[in-house]
Amino acid sequence: MSELRQDPVTGVWVVIAPERKKRPRLFHRGSARDLTGSKDCPFCAGNEGLTPPEILAVRPPGTPAGGPGWQLRVFPNRFPALRVEGNLERRGDGLYDRMNGIGAHEVIVESPDHATQLADLPPAAMNRVLTVFQQRIRDLKNDLRLRYVMIFKNQGPAAGASLPHTHSQLVALPVVPLRVRQELEGARRHFQQKERCLFCDIVAQEIADGQRLVWEDAMACVVAPYAPRFPFELAIYPRRHGARFEDCPESELAGVGAALTTALGRLNLALKNPDYNLVLHNAPSAPGDEASFHWHFEVMPALGSVAGFEWGSGFSINPIPPEEAAAVLREVRP
């Protein structure tokens, strides 16, 4: 079984997941993408028997579960970092703290077509993906052992993807991740001082200033952050305040989907289809932070590598100013 261990110096939790070493091409990092599909791709239509049984699928009425005909499928990860079965059993190990690796690890296959990428999805299909993200978060929040549900996408081998067929992943955790805790604390401080949402202030300033604004409509905007850790890093913010993505009304999802499609499409054109990581930043499952936090997506192209200075200092070195990145992306048109 997996387990979580806490670093006593930093307080960071680490997932020790021996089962993950069975993944295909665990330590292989190629650059070529297989967009032709094959009888061995477990995510292609017709190969449903190569995956665990589906948890959820969007398919036409009358199409049998576990077979082809679907438009989107969700199933447990075959090599999970965490599992739902069991008890947390928080315990001490001398001065260390540990618990069982309880959680959930799911795969969301966004299209049955092997060659289709997330940026290629038409609006209805993108809305379907976002709606399923919401449904899975709502369902897993009912498990009171789980404190945070993370949704992310690794696109391409440089971003950590072991299979080329487009898919996202969901990991539900019994702890709140460090990066999210840092955002929560910063947002709370801003709200205590000014009684305003920090992210709403960022959105208003970036739209008014325009230097780092890539795209906007009435529902959402795409911004190159003021202090990006990575070249061409982007943030997608809903214009309306909301702490939790799963509470975003259906009427606004289309705007968020358009923002995502625009961000990914322009990165593809400007950077010639880069590998990237996409992460949803959301408020934790427990009540609180409704006024101070503002959910959003982050997109981080995998254009470089983290070296000794970055690991040792916690600083990031980014050679591309966000104003320059935003200007490049404003000029391209998918």
Protein Blocks (a to p, Z undefined) as FASTA:
>chain_A
ZZddddfklopacdddfklmmpghklgccfbdcfkbpaklmkbghilmmpccdfbdcdde
hiaghiahiabdcdddfbdfbdfbdcfkiadehjbccdddedddddddfbfbfklcfklp
cfklmmmmmmmmmmmmmmmmmpmkbmbdcddddedjknopabfbdcddddddfbdcfklm
mmmmmmmmmmmmnopafklmmmmmmmmnommpmbdcfkbccdddfbdfbghiacdddfbg
cfbfklpcfklmmmmmmmmmmmmmmmmmmnoopadddddddddfbgchklmpccdddddd
dfbccdfklmmnopacdfbdfklmmmmmmmpcZZ
